[in-house]
């Protein structure tokens, strides 16, 4: 499995690391001395935050990651190192002060209050950090306004990053950056338009203005549950979210930026990268947001998936490690670009991808005589050869409900040409807390269309 991870372009993340802490409990009464909830039986969990979360998520995608960030020898800095070092290469920058910490208190999984401490800022760049940037093949800047990007601005300007995730307290992206990813409120602050705040018109005007003002190739304004709006300076492209989720969105921006940067690094077009990032961020929120990210320090084995051909064993292993099991299904008779794009996007949603493929008999019942063109053994062999596919499971029924009941995936993926009513598996997934999602499909790609064109050409 390690060979699959090696096919992904290494990523360098530059930005400001935070240490995030969640105190999660329950609240069923108010304090007697003040009208505030009493949160009891709190469980504590720490995780990487800020640029460290973006880097960690990219590393969990199976990518080699180097993080250039401010980190000292204070308790928060030491805790952050312990969380990150099993996963990625850390290049520290000297800090003035201590690593920023953000503590959320949650009751019934909803935030009650946030406590911030530690105002550390990056003091200066280092020769090591500059050397890493000079040799980097792909760079993501995750700017949380605490000095890392500013300290390395000259090195970043010499080789503009693929993605720059900005912050109101940080500086502008360097000219030539390929994609900048402000949230809607951030874009409004950077380039306030006269259109009604919160509307698509305002987002489009702000994005176009920022493309010009920042002299970057593209700006995508993330719109939460509505998706994202991509602008190259003129007519924008709206990429809707595959589903609307209103859970904990903490960390969704980092998931978006890490996914977009990875896709661009591997050769995707900007529009394709934004589509993949919207899908990944949507699934991230559906799974519980940053609070549901598996513990960073305890499950490095997920990056090297078990060497097994049994998809059930694989799924059980990933669940035991608190990872996310993703499944996708189809006939995959004539594998084409639409299939590959769908499976690549599906794999980025979790820690393993199991492809559920129809048997020959199942394909004949669904597609009619003459199908499949390729027998099951050939279809399985081709699927297993894809870097994004970790295991293949075969089902003989018309739909894969029984197989899904065995695998119990966290996410079930279908192409965007399906309507909600065409997903009988969606209700099944809900039985164990899973989620069915639709991912965009490349227009005009289908096995049926390929066969029709081939038949036409033979006449």
Buried (B, 14 or more C-beta within 10 A) or exposed (E): BEEBBEEBBBBBBBBBBBBBBBBBBBBEEEEEEEEEBBBEEEEEEBBBBBBBBBBBBBBBBBBBBBBBBBBBEBEBBBBBBEBBBBBBBBBBBBBBBBBBBBBBBBBEBEBBEEEEEBEBBBBEBBEEBBEBBEEBEBBBBBBBBBBBBBBBBEBBBEBBBBBBBBBEEBEBBBEBBBBBBBBBBBBBEBBEBEBEEEEBEBBBBBBBBBBEEBBBBBBBBBBBBBBBBBBBBEEBBEBBBBBEBEBBBBBBBBBBBBBBBBBBBBEBEBBBBBBBBBBBBBBBBBBBBBBBBBEBBEBBBBBEBBEEEEBBEBBBBBBEBBBBBBBBBBBBBBBBEBBBBBBBBBBBBBBBBBBBBBBBEBBBBEBEEEBBBBEBEEBBEBBEEBBBBBBBBBBEEEBBBEBBEEBBBBBBBBBBEEEEEEBEBBEBBEEEEBBBBBBBBBEEBBBEEBBEEEEEEEE
